[in-house]
Amino acid sequence: MFYSFLFYLIFVLVFVVLLFCFCLCLFFFVGLFCLSIFFVVLGFVCDVFRFFLVMIGFFWFVFWGLSGVTVLRWYVFSLGSTDCDCVVSGYAVDVLRVHKSCVSVDVSG
């Protein structure tokens, strides 16, 4: 009778310990899985944020460049050379080239 009770007690203790280890491992791996999903989502959010930062920088550069070209166009065509046949493209280098080659005001009289 005593041995059967001891066997039953050892069986219950081993079962509880194994169940505890199983639950601990399960929670550990589920926790690692959730943590990895969290870091994957966090990395995706950081990549999206970085993409938007790059796009904002790109559009800011384009806007700043185009506004600079607009100022150069206004400067070129405000010098009185509206009869120039050169084509002004969207690049500041071409606008400066237009400024050098086309804005030649005849001051001889």
Summary of the structure (lengths in Angstrom):
residues: 109
radius of gyration: 38.0
end to end distance: 131.2
largest distance: 131.2
contacts: 216
relative contact order: 0.06
helix: 80%
strand: 0%
